[in-house]
Amino acid sequence: MLIILRDTKEQEVLSFDHCEGIDKVEDIGLLYGDYSAMIDGQQVPVFFERKAMGDLFSTMTHGYERFKKEMARAKGHGHKLILITEGTYSDVKEGYSHSEYSGESMVKKLHMLEVKYDLAWWPCESRRVMTERIYETFSAIKRMWEKHG
């Protein structure tokens, strides 16, 4: 059984309606991230933090201290945090018109966070691609767990 866990604070919810193999989506307070999963009653140690472009630039500037604590907490629990952005690598590098922070600086910061906090960054060209990448990741974990018990 595959249950997608969605944080209760997630505002721009992704739809998993087109994904076969998901038994349900459950709203729950997550310690970090916006999406995780339960597979056959077991918590998956992978969490996705979803960000639109404006949210990404805001989080990495004004909300940076809070986000660093979130990344450290996930790493401390041995969980993988994946930052999945609604915008391609090129989109982020071009910058965000409502931010004084440059796209070049943002890309450098995101790569530094990959090294320091083991944060994975997955830029995506659409919300549908974000949904598919999340679903495919949890499906792969489910297959692996079923194979190796």
BAPALO-750605 format. One record per atom (N, C-alpha, C): residue in three letters; z, x, y; atom name. Coordinates in Angstrom, 3 decimals, decimal comma. Each point is the difference from the previous one (the first is absolute). Example, Ala and Ser with C-alpha at 12.3 -4.5 7.8 and 13.67 -1.06 7.14 Angstrom:
2
+------+----------+----------+----------+------+
: code :       c3 :       c1 :       c2 : site :
+------+----------+----------+----------+------+
:  ALA :    7,800 :   13,190 :   -5,690 :    N :
:  ALA :    0,000 :   -0,890 :    1,190 :   CA :
:  ALA :    0,000 :    0,900 :    1,200 :    C :
:  SER :   -0,720 :   -0,350 :    1,050 :    N :
:  SER :    0,060 :    0,820 :    1,190 :   CA :
:  SER :    0,730 :   -0,770 :    1,090 :    C :
+------+----------+----------+----------+------+
END
This chain:
149
+------+----------+----------+----------+------+
: code :       c3 :       c1 :       c2 : site :
+------+----------+----------+----------+------+
:  MET :    0,000 :    0,845 :   -1,180 :    N :
:  MET :    0,000 :   -0,845 :    1,180 :   CA :
:  MET :    0,000 :    0,891 :    1,245 :    C :
:  LEU :   -0,919 :   -0,251 :    0,912 :    N :
:  LEU :   -0,118 :    0,766 :    1,242 :   CA :
:  LEU :    0,332 :   -0,905 :    1,181 :    C :
:  ILE :    1,063 :    0,358 :    0,697 :    N :
:  ILE :    0,424 :   -0,744 :    1,188 :   CA :
:  ILE :   -0,099 :    0,930 :    1,195 :    C :
:  ILE :   -0,753 :   -0,400 :    1,001 :    N :
:  ILE :   -0,068 :    0,762 :    1,246 :   CA :
:  ILE :    1,202 :   -0,391 :    0,833 :    C :
:  LEU :    0,735 :    0,993 :    0,471 :    N :
:  LEU :    1,144 :   -0,225 :    0,876 :   CA :
:  LEU :   -0,446 :    0,261 :    1,431 :    C :
:  ARG :    0,212 :   -0,973 :    0,870 :    N :
:  ARG :   -0,389 :    0,118 :    1,402 :   CA :
:  ARG :    1,265 :   -0,105 :    0,840 :    C :
:  ASP :    0,161 :    0,946 :    0,926 :    N :
:  ASP :    1,192 :    0,001 :    0,842 :   CA :
:  ASP :    0,039 :   -1,260 :    0,862 :    C :
:  THR :    1,184 :   -0,562 :    0,146 :    N :
:  THR :    0,167 :   -1,230 :    0,784 :   CA :
:  THR :   -0,330 :    0,202 :    1,471 :    C :
:  LYS :    0,027 :    1,242 :    0,468 :    N :
:  LYS :   -0,307 :    0,279 :    1,410 :   CA :
:  LYS :   -1,490 :    0,240 :    0,246 :    C :
:  GLU :   -0,805 :    0,026 :   -1,060 :    N :
:  GLU :   -1,435 :    0,229 :    0,146 :   CA :
:  GLU :   -0,629 :   -1,178 :    0,743 :    C :
:  GLN :   -0,670 :    0,298 :    1,111 :    N :
:  GLN :   -0,561 :   -1,047 :    0,845 :   CA :
:  GLN :   -1,478 :   -0,266 :   -0,259 :    C :
:  GLU :   -0,779 :    1,029 :   -0,201 :    N :
:  GLU :   -1,449 :   -0,139 :   -0,243 :   CA :
:  GLU :   -0,252 :    0,085 :   -1,499 :    C :
:  VAL :    0,441 :   -1,022 :   -0,743 :    N :
:  VAL :   -0,013 :    0,057 :   -1,460 :   CA :
:  VAL :   -1,418 :    0,129 :   -0,554 :    C :
:  LEU :   -0,099 :    0,774 :   -1,052 :    N :
:  LEU :   -1,251 :    0,156 :   -0,724 :   CA :
:  LEU :   -0,079 :   -1,082 :   -1,072 :    C :
:  SER :   -1,201 :   -0,455 :   -0,274 :    N :
:  SER :   -0,214 :   -1,015 :   -1,034 :   CA :
:  SER :   -0,464 :    0,669 :   -1,290 :    C :
:  PHE :    0,675 :   -0,319 :   -1,074 :    N :
:  PHE :   -0,363 :    0,520 :   -1,325 :   CA :
:  PHE :   -0,647 :   -1,085 :   -0,852 :    C :
:  ASP :   -0,435 :   -1,092 :    0,620 :    N :
:  ASP :   -0,564 :   -1,148 :   -0,715 :   CA :
:  ASP :   -1,203 :    0,373 :   -0,853 :    C :
:  HIS :   -0,785 :    0,969 :    0,423 :    N :
:  HIS :   -1,214 :    0,379 :   -0,735 :   CA :
:  HIS :    0,262 :    1,023 :   -1,105 :    C :
:  CYS :    1,235 :    0,409 :   -0,173 :    N :
:  CYS :    0,339 :    1,027 :   -0,987 :   CA :
:  CYS :    0,486 :   -0,650 :   -1,296 :    C :
:  GLU :   -0,776 :    0,133 :   -1,063 :    N :
:  GLU :    0,412 :   -0,541 :   -1,295 :   CA :
:  GLU :    1,030 :    0,929 :   -0,629 :    C :
:  GLY :    0,984 :   -0,574 :   -0,648 :    N :
:  GLY :    1,009 :    0,807 :   -0,670 :   CA :
:  GLY :    1,317 :    0,060 :    0,743 :    C :
:  ILE :    0,058 :   -0,584 :    1,183 :    N :
:  ILE :    1,270 :   -0,086 :    0,723 :   CA :
:  ILE :    0,615 :   -1,348 :   -0,330 :    C :
:  ASP :    1,219 :    0,028 :   -0,529 :    N :
:  ASP :    0,649 :   -1,241 :   -0,397 :   CA :
:  ASP :    0,551 :   -0,769 :    1,193 :    C :
:  LYS :    0,512 :    0,729 :    0,998 :    N :
:  LYS :    0,446 :   -0,649 :    1,236 :   CA :
:  LYS :    0,296 :    1,054 :    1,061 :    C :
:  VAL :    0,095 :   -0,481 :    1,229 :    N :
:  VAL :    0,421 :    0,828 :    1,135 :   CA :
:  VAL :    1,343 :   -0,556 :    0,451 :    C :
:  GLU :    0,983 :    0,870 :    0,069 :    N :
:  GLU :    1,358 :   -0,422 :    0,327 :   CA :
:  GLU :    0,457 :    0,668 :    1,292 :    C :
:  ASP :    0,522 :   -0,783 :    0,931 :    N :
:  ASP :    0,549 :    0,547 :    1,241 :   CA :
:  ASP :    1,445 :    0,414 :   -0,247 :    C :
:  ILE :    0,299 :    1,258 :    0,328 :    N :
:  ILE :    1,310 :    0,579 :   -0,266 :   CA :
:  ILE :    0,280 :    1,065 :    1,052 :    C :
:  GLY :    1,239 :    0,259 :    0,310 :    N :
:  GLY :    0,353 :    1,074 :    0,922 :   CA :
:  GLY :   -0,116 :    1,349 :   -0,697 :    C :
:  LEU :   -0,998 :    0,782 :    0,371 :    N :
:  LEU :   -0,175 :    1,333 :   -0,589 :   CA :
:  LEU :    0,759 :    1,043 :    0,818 :    C :
:  LEU :    0,476 :    1,048 :   -0,649 :    N :
:  LEU :    0,706 :    1,082 :    0,691 :   CA :
:  LEU :   -0,922 :    0,749 :    0,953 :    C :
:  TYR :   -1,266 :    0,088 :   -0,359 :    N :
:  TYR :   -1,009 :    0,665 :    0,813 :   CA :
:  TYR :   -1,354 :   -0,519 :   -0,432 :    C :
:  GLY :   -0,946 :    0,143 :    0,886 :    N :
:  GLY :   -1,350 :   -0,450 :   -0,296 :   CA :
:  GLY :   -0,151 :   -1,504 :    0,120 :    C :
:  ASP :   -1,236 :   -0,431 :   -0,171 :    N :
:  ASP :   -0,327 :   -1,420 :    0,103 :   CA :
:  ASP :   -0,371 :   -0,613 :   -1,350 :    C :
:  TYR :   -0,443 :    0,836 :   -0,950 :    N :
:  TYR :   -0,423 :   -0,491 :   -1,313 :   CA :
:  TYR :    0,472 :    0,935 :   -1,096 :    C :
:  SER :    0,455 :   -0,592 :   -1,091 :    N :
:  SER :    0,294 :    0,735 :   -1,223 :   CA :
:  SER :   -0,315 :   -0,955 :   -1,146 :    C :
:  ALA :    0,531 :    0,285 :   -1,180 :    N :
:  ALA :   -0,290 :   -0,880 :   -1,133 :   CA :
:  ALA :    1,096 :    0,092 :   -1,045 :    C :
:  MET :    0,042 :   -1,045 :   -0,813 :    N :
:  MET :    0,824 :   -0,033 :   -1,214 :   CA :
:  MET :   -0,984 :   -0,172 :   -1,152 :    C :
:  ILE :    0,176 :    0,813 :   -1,019 :    N :
:  ILE :   -0,831 :   -0,101 :   -1,188 :   CA :
:  ILE :    0,923 :   -0,241 :   -1,181 :    C :
:  ASP :   -0,158 :   -1,145 :   -0,616 :    N :
:  ASP :    0,843 :   -0,386 :   -1,136 :   CA :
:  ASP :    1,480 :    0,197 :    0,313 :    C :
:  GLY :    0,395 :   -0,395 :    1,207 :    N :
:  GLY :    1,400 :    0,056 :    0,411 :   CA :
:  GLY :    0,479 :    1,348 :    0,504 :    C :
:  GLN :   -0,865 :    0,982 :    0,041 :    N :
:  GLN :    0,382 :    1,345 :    0,436 :   CA :
:  GLN :   -0,619 :    0,305 :    1,367 :    C :
:  GLN :    0,843 :    0,485 :    0,921 :    N :
:  GLN :   -0,462 :    0,352 :    1,344 :   CA :
:  GLN :   -0,923 :    1,211 :   -0,057 :    C :
:  VAL :   -1,157 :   -0,118 :    0,624 :    N :
:  VAL :   -0,947 :    1,111 :    0,102 :   CA :
:  VAL :    0,492 :    0,933 :    1,114 :    C :
:  PRO :    0,009 :    1,315 :   -0,212 :    N :
:  PRO :    0,504 :    0,930 :    1,015 :   CA :
:  PRO :   -1,025 :    0,369 :    1,069 :    C :
:  VAL :   -0,910 :   -0,915 :    0,288 :    N :
:  VAL :   -1,051 :    0,217 :    0,993 :   CA :
:  VAL :    0,080 :   -1,126 :    1,025 :    C :
:  PHE :   -0,009 :    0,389 :    1,275 :    N :
:  PHE :    0,102 :   -0,959 :    1,102 :   CA :
:  PHE :   -1,121 :    0,272 :    0,995 :    C :
:  PHE :   -0,600 :   -1,060 :    0,500 :    N :
:  PHE :   -1,065 :    0,103 :    0,992 :   CA :
:  PHE :    0,510 :   -0,472 :    1,350 :    C :
:  GLU :   -0,207 :    0,805 :    1,006 :    N :
:  GLU :    0,275 :   -0,362 :    1,391 :   CA :
:  GLU :   -1,339 :   -0,304 :    0,646 :    C :
:  ARG :   -0,252 :   -1,281 :    0,345 :    N :
:  ARG :   -1,276 :   -0,417 :    0,577 :   CA :
:  ARG :    0,063 :    0,069 :    1,522 :    C :
:  LYS :   -1,040 :    0,582 :    0,593 :    N :
:  LYS :   -0,063 :    0,098 :    1,456 :   CA :
:  LYS :   -1,407 :   -0,306 :    0,503 :    C :
:  ALA :   -0,073 :   -0,871 :    1,001 :    N :
:  ALA :   -1,229 :   -0,166 :    0,773 :   CA :
:  ALA :   -0,019 :    1,145 :    1,009 :    C :
:  MET :   -1,120 :    0,214 :    0,652 :    N :
:  MET :   -0,129 :    1,144 :    0,920 :   CA :
:  MET :    1,066 :   -0,001 :    1,094 :    C :
:  GLY :    0,199 :   -1,109 :    0,683 :    N :
:  GLY :    0,994 :   -0,048 :    1,068 :   CA :
:  GLY :    1,397 :    0,277 :   -0,513 :    C :
:  ASP :    0,314 :   -0,564 :   -1,152 :    N :
:  ASP :    1,300 :    0,185 :   -0,631 :   CA :
:  ASP :    0,197 :    1,464 :   -0,411 :    C :
:  LEU :   -1,058 :    0,627 :   -0,511 :    N :
:  LEU :    0,075 :    1,409 :   -0,392 :   CA :
:  LEU :    0,351 :    0,873 :    1,197 :    C :
:  PHE :   -0,728 :   -0,175 :    1,096 :    N :
:  PHE :    0,242 :    0,843 :    1,173 :   CA :
:  PHE :    1,369 :   -0,281 :    0,606 :    C :
:  SER :    0,449 :   -1,241 :   -0,031 :    N :
:  SER :    1,325 :   -0,341 :    0,509 :   CA :
:  SER :    1,106 :    0,601 :   -0,876 :    C :
:  THR :   -0,152 :   -0,145 :   -1,310 :    N :
:  THR :    1,000 :    0,529 :   -0,932 :   CA :
:  THR :    0,117 :    1,509 :    0,096 :    C :
:  MET :   -1,122 :    0,677 :    0,138 :    N :
:  MET :    0,012 :    1,465 :    0,018 :   CA :
:  MET :    0,400 :    0,577 :    1,358 :    C :
:  THR :    0,212 :   -0,864 :    0,970 :    N :
:  THR :    0,479 :    0,468 :    1,308 :   CA :
:  THR :    1,375 :   -0,621 :    0,278 :    C :
:  HIS :    0,026 :   -1,246 :    0,400 :    N :
:  HIS :    1,255 :   -0,665 :    0,376 :   CA :
:  HIS :    0,940 :   -0,245 :   -1,180 :    C :
:  GLY :   -0,555 :   -0,264 :   -1,180 :    N :
:  GLY :    0,823 :   -0,278 :   -1,175 :   CA :
:  GLY :    0,112 :    1,159 :   -0,964 :    C :
:  TYR :   -0,299 :    1,200 :    0,497 :    N :
:  TYR :   -0,098 :    1,160 :   -0,885 :   CA :
:  TYR :    1,324 :    0,372 :   -0,672 :    C :
:  GLU :    1,093 :   -0,023 :    0,739 :    N :
:  GLU :    1,294 :    0,383 :   -0,590 :   CA :
:  GLU :    0,385 :   -0,943 :   -1,136 :    C :
:  ARG :   -0,230 :   -1,299 :    0,199 :    N :
:  ARG :    0,299 :   -0,983 :   -1,037 :   CA :
:  ARG :   -0,887 :    0,238 :   -1,230 :    C :
:  PHE :   -1,281 :    0,288 :    0,233 :    N :
:  PHE :   -0,916 :    0,215 :   -1,116 :   CA :
:  PHE :    0,350 :    1,275 :   -0,771 :    C :
:  LYS :    0,433 :    1,052 :    0,703 :    N :
:  LYS :    0,421 :    1,229 :   -0,687 :   CA :
:  LYS :    1,171 :   -0,289 :   -0,933 :    C :
:  LYS :    0,938 :   -0,825 :    0,441 :    N :
:  LYS :    1,137 :   -0,364 :   -0,851 :   CA :
:  LYS :   -0,466 :   -0,784 :   -1,226 :    C :
:  GLU :   -0,981 :   -0,889 :    0,209 :    N :
:  GLU :   -0,544 :   -0,778 :   -1,106 :   CA :
:  GLU :   -0,672 :    0,911 :   -1,029 :    C :
:  MET :   -0,793 :    0,959 :    0,479 :    N :
:  MET :   -0,667 :    0,942 :   -0,908 :   CA :
:  MET :    1,022 :    0,840 :   -0,757 :    C :
:  ALA :    1,024 :    0,469 :    0,690 :    N :
:  ALA :    1,036 :    0,817 :   -0,632 :   CA :
:  ALA :    0,769 :   -0,804 :   -1,047 :    C :
:  ARG :    0,280 :   -1,267 :    0,300 :    N :
:  ARG :    0,700 :   -0,868 :   -0,951 :   CA :
:  ARG :   -0,838 :   -0,182 :   -1,273 :    C :
:  ALA :   -1,282 :   -0,276 :    0,166 :    N :
:  ALA :   -0,874 :   -0,174 :   -1,164 :   CA :
:  ALA :   -0,045 :    1,277 :   -0,833 :    C :
:  LYS :   -0,189 :    1,122 :    0,661 :    N :
:  LYS :   -0,065 :    1,286 :   -0,704 :   CA :
:  LYS :    1,322 :    0,290 :   -0,709 :    C :
:  GLY :    1,111 :   -0,311 :    0,669 :    N :
:  GLY :    1,324 :    0,217 :   -0,591 :   CA :
:  GLY :    0,243 :   -0,834 :   -1,247 :    C :
:  HIS :   -0,606 :   -1,169 :   -0,081 :    N :
:  HIS :    0,125 :   -0,861 :   -1,180 :   CA :
:  HIS :   -1,036 :    0,340 :   -1,070 :    C :
:  GLY :   -0,846 :    0,994 :    0,272 :    N :
:  GLY :   -1,032 :    0,376 :   -0,959 :   CA :
:  GLY :   -1,156 :   -0,987 :   -0,042 :    C :
:  HIS :   -0,175 :   -0,743 :    1,085 :    N :
:  HIS :   -1,084 :   -0,978 :    0,077 :   CA :
:  HIS :   -1,156 :    0,542 :    0,818 :    C :
:  LYS :   -1,187 :   -0,419 :   -0,352 :    N :
:  LYS :   -1,210 :    0,405 :    0,699 :   CA :
:  LYS :   -0,295 :   -1,023 :    1,085 :    C :
:  LEU :   -0,123 :    0,458 :    1,245 :    N :
:  LEU :   -0,364 :   -0,861 :    1,116 :   CA :
:  LEU :   -1,429 :    0,327 :    0,396 :    C :
:  ILE :   -0,823 :   -1,033 :    0,041 :    N :
:  ILE :   -1,406 :    0,148 :    0,354 :   CA :
:  ILE :   -0,246 :   -0,773 :    1,287 :    C :
:  LEU :   -0,473 :    0,696 :    1,005 :    N :
:  LEU :   -0,369 :   -0,627 :    1,266 :   CA :
:  LEU :   -1,455 :   -0,416 :   -0,117 :    C :
:  ILE :   -0,229 :   -1,302 :    0,016 :    N :
:  ILE :   -1,358 :   -0,528 :   -0,148 :   CA :
:  ILE :   -0,378 :   -0,624 :    1,332 :    C :
:  THR :   -1,062 :    0,526 :    0,603 :    N :
:  THR :   -0,353 :   -0,423 :    1,352 :   CA :
:  THR :   -1,283 :   -0,807 :    0,032 :    C :
:  GLU :    0,018 :   -0,983 :    0,873 :    N :
:  GLU :   -1,163 :   -0,835 :    0,243 :   CA :
:  GLU :   -0,846 :    0,710 :    1,043 :    C :
:  GLY :   -0,754 :    0,948 :   -0,463 :    N :
:  GLY :   -0,823 :    0,862 :    0,842 :   CA :
:  GLY :   -0,332 :    1,253 :   -0,778 :    C :
:  THR :   -1,230 :    0,445 :    0,100 :    N :
:  THR :   -0,442 :    1,177 :   -0,740 :   CA :
:  THR :    0,574 :    1,274 :    0,629 :    C :
:  TYR :   -0,208 :    1,103 :   -0,692 :    N :
:  TYR :    0,406 :    1,304 :    0,520 :   CA :
:  TYR :   -0,642 :    0,225 :    1,374 :    C :
:  SER :   -1,292 :   -0,293 :    0,091 :    N :
:  SER :   -0,719 :    0,169 :    1,270 :   CA :
:  SER :    0,550 :   -0,918 :    1,091 :    C :
:  ASP :    0,339 :   -1,244 :   -0,373 :    N :
:  ASP :    0,583 :   -0,931 :    0,974 :   CA :
:  ASP :    1,289 :    0,574 :    0,590 :    C :
:  VAL :    0,863 :    0,517 :   -0,867 :    N :
:  VAL :    1,270 :    0,558 :    0,464 :   CA :
:  VAL :   -0,257 :    1,225 :    0,865 :    C :
:  LYS :   -0,912 :    0,848 :   -0,430 :    N :
:  LYS :   -0,303 :    1,225 :    0,742 :   CA :
:  LYS :   -0,578 :   -0,300 :    1,388 :    C :
:  GLU :   -0,719 :   -1,113 :    0,126 :    N :
:  GLU :   -0,536 :   -0,408 :    1,304 :   CA :
:  GLU :    1,093 :   -0,475 :    0,950 :    C :
:  GLY :    1,140 :   -0,380 :   -0,554 :    N :
:  GLY :    1,114 :   -0,434 :    0,828 :   CA :
:  GLY :    0,037 :   -1,507 :    0,179 :    C :
:  TYR :    1,011 :   -0,447 :    0,709 :    N :
:  TYR :    0,214 :   -1,427 :    0,234 :   CA :
:  TYR :    0,048 :   -0,214 :    1,503 :    C :
:  SER :   -0,805 :   -0,895 :    0,495 :    N :
:  SER :   -0,177 :   -0,171 :    1,448 :   CA :
:  SER :    1,286 :   -0,346 :    0,751 :    C :
:  HIS :    0,954 :   -0,625 :   -0,670 :    N :
:  HIS :    1,243 :   -0,402 :    0,666 :   CA :
:  HIS :    1,117 :    1,045 :   -0,148 :    C :
:  SER :   -0,358 :    1,211 :   -0,430 :    N :
:  SER :    0,997 :    1,055 :   -0,184 :   CA :
:  SER :   -0,427 :    1,257 :    0,745 :    C :
:  GLU :    0,964 :    0,658 :    0,588 :    N :
:  GLU :   -0,269 :    1,279 :    0,660 :   CA :
:  GLU :   -0,031 :    1,140 :   -1,017 :    C :
:  TYR :    0,465 :   -0,273 :   -1,208 :    N :
:  TYR :    0,033 :    0,990 :   -1,070 :   CA :
:  TYR :   -1,421 :    0,165 :   -0,548 :    C :
:  SER :   -0,486 :    1,209 :   -0,082 :    N :
:  SER :   -1,385 :    0,213 :   -0,424 :   CA :
:  SER :   -0,163 :   -0,187 :   -1,506 :    C :
:  GLY :   -1,202 :   -0,368 :   -0,395 :    N :
:  GLY :   -0,312 :   -0,139 :   -1,412 :   CA :
:  GLY :    0,124 :    1,313 :   -0,747 :    C :
:  GLU :   -0,429 :    1,077 :    0,634 :    N :
:  GLU :    0,117 :    1,335 :   -0,612 :   CA :
:  GLU :    1,460 :    0,316 :   -0,320 :    C :
:  SER :    0,887 :   -0,285 :    0,966 :    N :
:  SER :    1,433 :    0,257 :   -0,205 :   CA :
:  SER :    0,553 :   -0,885 :   -1,107 :    C :
:  MET :   -0,483 :   -1,239 :   -0,072 :    N :
:  MET :    0,467 :   -0,913 :   -1,042 :   CA :
:  MET :   -0,374 :    0,511 :   -1,379 :    C :
:  VAL :   -1,235 :    0,432 :   -0,162 :    N :
:  VAL :   -0,445 :    0,522 :   -1,295 :   CA :
:  VAL :    0,826 :    1,221 :   -0,386 :    C :
:  LYS :    0,263 :    0,891 :    0,929 :    N :
:  LYS :    0,829 :    1,179 :   -0,281 :   CA :
:  LYS :    1,403 :   -0,408 :   -0,418 :    C :
:  LYS :    0,567 :   -0,990 :    0,692 :    N :
:  LYS :    1,349 :   -0,463 :   -0,333 :   CA :
:  LYS :    0,024 :   -0,609 :   -1,399 :    C :
:  LEU :   -1,001 :   -0,796 :   -0,331 :    N :
:  LEU :   -0,040 :   -0,631 :   -1,322 :   CA :
:  LEU :   -0,111 :    1,040 :   -1,112 :    C :
:  HIS :   -0,786 :    1,046 :    0,220 :    N :
:  HIS :   -0,099 :    1,064 :   -1,007 :   CA :
:  HIS :    1,313 :    0,781 :   -0,113 :    C :
:  MET :    0,688 :    0,198 :    1,104 :    N :
:  MET :    1,298 :    0,675 :   -0,039 :   CA :
:  MET :    1,000 :   -0,835 :   -0,809 :    C :
:  LEU :   -0,036 :   -1,318 :    0,174 :    N :
:  LEU :    0,914 :   -0,883 :   -0,731 :   CA :
:  LEU :   -0,309 :   -0,007 :   -1,490 :    C :
:  GLU :   -1,254 :    0,181 :   -0,364 :    N :
:  GLU :   -0,366 :    0,117 :   -1,412 :   CA :
:  GLU :    0,708 :    1,195 :   -0,630 :    C :
:  VAL :    0,054 :    1,095 :    0,733 :    N :
:  VAL :    0,624 :    1,223 :   -0,505 :   CA :
:  VAL :    1,528 :   -0,117 :    0,022 :    C :
:  LYS :    0,553 :   -0,443 :    1,108 :    N :
:  LYS :    1,456 :   -0,013 :    0,178 :   CA :
:  LYS :    0,708 :   -1,088 :   -0,802 :    C :
:  TYR :   -0,579 :   -1,193 :   -0,051 :    N :
:  TYR :    0,677 :   -1,133 :   -0,639 :   CA :
:  TYR :   -0,723 :   -0,520 :   -1,242 :    C :
:  ASP :   -1,041 :    0,690 :   -0,451 :    N :
:  ASP :   -0,790 :   -0,443 :   -1,135 :   CA :
:  ASP :   -0,597 :   -1,392 :    0,253 :    C :
:  LEU :   -0,291 :   -0,288 :    1,262 :    N :
:  LEU :   -0,610 :   -1,263 :    0,380 :   CA :
:  LEU :   -1,498 :    0,078 :   -0,277 :    C :
:  ALA :   -0,505 :   -0,956 :   -0,737 :    N :
:  ALA :   -1,446 :   -0,067 :   -0,198 :   CA :
:  ALA :   -0,576 :   -0,887 :    1,102 :    C :
:  TRP :   -1,167 :    0,369 :    0,506 :    N :
:  TRP :   -0,669 :   -0,807 :    1,018 :   CA :
:  TRP :   -1,345 :   -0,449 :   -0,537 :    C :
:  TRP :   -0,173 :   -1,314 :   -0,107 :    N :
:  TRP :   -1,239 :   -0,571 :   -0,502 :   CA :
:  TRP :   -0,652 :   -0,832 :    1,094 :    C :
:  PRO :   -0,929 :    0,568 :    0,753 :    N :
:  PRO :   -0,732 :   -0,797 :    0,993 :   CA :
:  PRO :   -1,010 :   -0,909 :   -0,702 :    C :
:  CYS :   -0,109 :   -1,231 :    0,489 :    N :
:  CYS :   -0,890 :   -0,997 :   -0,618 :   CA :
:  CYS :   -0,857 :   -0,673 :    1,057 :    C :
:  GLU :   -1,210 :   -0,370 :   -0,386 :    N :
:  GLU :   -0,930 :   -0,600 :    0,953 :   CA :
:  GLU :    0,226 :   -1,492 :    0,215 :    C :
:  SER :    0,827 :   -0,641 :   -0,827 :    N :
:  SER :    0,247 :   -1,435 :    0,183 :   CA :
:  SER :    1,293 :   -0,410 :   -0,701 :    C :
:  ARG :    0,464 :   -1,196 :    0,336 :    N :
:  ARG :    1,191 :   -0,549 :   -0,648 :   CA :
:  ARG :   -0,280 :   -0,264 :   -1,483 :    C :
:  ARG :   -1,212 :   -0,423 :   -0,313 :    N :
:  ARG :   -0,350 :   -0,247 :   -1,404 :   CA :
:  ARG :    0,086 :    1,298 :   -0,807 :    C :
:  VAL :   -0,475 :    1,092 :    0,559 :    N :
:  VAL :    0,085 :    1,288 :   -0,686 :   CA :
:  VAL :    1,464 :    0,410 :   -0,151 :    C :
:  MET :    0,811 :   -0,248 :    1,004 :    N :
:  MET :    1,437 :    0,299 :   -0,112 :   CA :
:  MET :    0,592 :   -0,748 :   -1,192 :    C :
:  THR :   -0,292 :   -1,295 :   -0,072 :    N :
:  THR :    0,500 :   -0,838 :   -1,091 :   CA :
:  THR :   -0,458 :    0,534 :   -1,350 :    C :
:  GLU :   -1,268 :    0,332 :   -0,105 :    N :
:  GLU :   -0,541 :    0,488 :   -1,267 :   CA :
:  GLU :    0,636 :    1,322 :   -0,414 :    C :
:  ARG :    0,227 :    0,890 :    0,954 :    N :
:  ARG :    0,611 :    1,297 :   -0,339 :   CA :
:  ARG :    1,443 :   -0,182 :   -0,474 :    C :
:  ILE :    0,735 :   -0,896 :    0,657 :    N :
:  ILE :    1,375 :   -0,289 :   -0,429 :   CA :
:  ILE :   -0,010 :   -0,591 :   -1,408 :    C :
:  TYR :   -0,840 :   -1,008 :   -0,197 :    N :
:  TYR :   -0,096 :   -0,661 :   -1,304 :   CA :
:  TYR :   -0,418 :    0,990 :   -1,098 :    C :
:  GLU :   -1,022 :    0,798 :    0,259 :    N :
:  GLU :   -0,480 :    0,947 :   -1,011 :   CA :
:  GLU :    1,051 :    1,053 :   -0,340 :    C :
:  THR :    0,793 :    0,400 :    0,976 :    N :
:  THR :    1,077 :    0,967 :   -0,264 :   CA :
:  THR :    1,036 :   -0,594 :   -0,941 :    C :
:  PHE :    0,453 :   -1,215 :    0,301 :    N :
:  PHE :    1,006 :   -0,632 :   -0,855 :   CA :
:  PHE :   -0,573 :   -0,348 :   -1,378 :    C :
:  SER :   -1,253 :   -0,362 :   -0,058 :    N :
:  SER :   -0,645 :   -0,274 :   -1,291 :   CA :
:  SER :   -0,070 :    1,272 :   -0,854 :    C :
:  ALA :   -0,296 :    1,121 :    0,638 :    N :
:  ALA :   -0,058 :    1,275 :   -0,728 :   CA :
:  ALA :    1,384 :    0,379 :   -0,538 :    C :
:  ILE :    1,025 :   -0,213 :    0,808 :    N :
:  ILE :    1,377 :    0,289 :   -0,448 :   CA :
:  ILE :    0,341 :   -0,905 :   -1,183 :    C :
:  LYS :   -0,376 :   -1,268 :    0,093 :    N :
:  LYS :    0,270 :   -0,951 :   -1,087 :   CA :
:  LYS :   -0,677 :    0,460 :   -1,293 :    C :
:  ARG :   -1,271 :    0,397 :    0,088 :    N :
:  ARG :   -0,703 :    0,480 :   -1,194 :   CA :
:  ARG :    0,664 :    1,249 :   -0,582 :    C :
:  MET :    0,407 :    0,905 :    0,882 :    N :
:  MET :    0,653 :    1,232 :   -0,445 :   CA :
:  MET :    1,336 :   -0,308 :   -0,692 :    C :
:  TRP :    0,795 :   -0,882 :    0,602 :    N :
:  TRP :    1,280 :   -0,357 :   -0,596 :   CA :
:  TRP :   -0,183 :   -0,688 :   -1,336 :    C :
:  GLU :   -1,006 :   -0,854 :   -0,118 :    N :
:  GLU :   -0,247 :   -0,692 :   -1,268 :   CA :
:  GLU :   -0,428 :    0,985 :   -1,084 :    C :
:  LYS :   -0,776 :    0,996 :    0,386 :    N :
:  LYS :   -0,497 :    0,976 :   -0,962 :   CA :
:  LYS :    1,105 :    0,942 :   -0,476 :    C :
:  HIS :    0,870 :    0,398 :    0,937 :    N :
:  HIS :    1,027 :    1,003 :   -0,323 :   CA :
:  HIS :    1,376 :   -0,603 :   -0,225 :    C :
:  GLY :    0,103 :   -1,307 :    0,125 :    N :
:  GLY :    1,256 :   -0,698 :   -0,253 :   CA :
:  GLY :    1,017 :    0,347 :    0,968 :    C :
+------+----------+----------+----------+------+
END
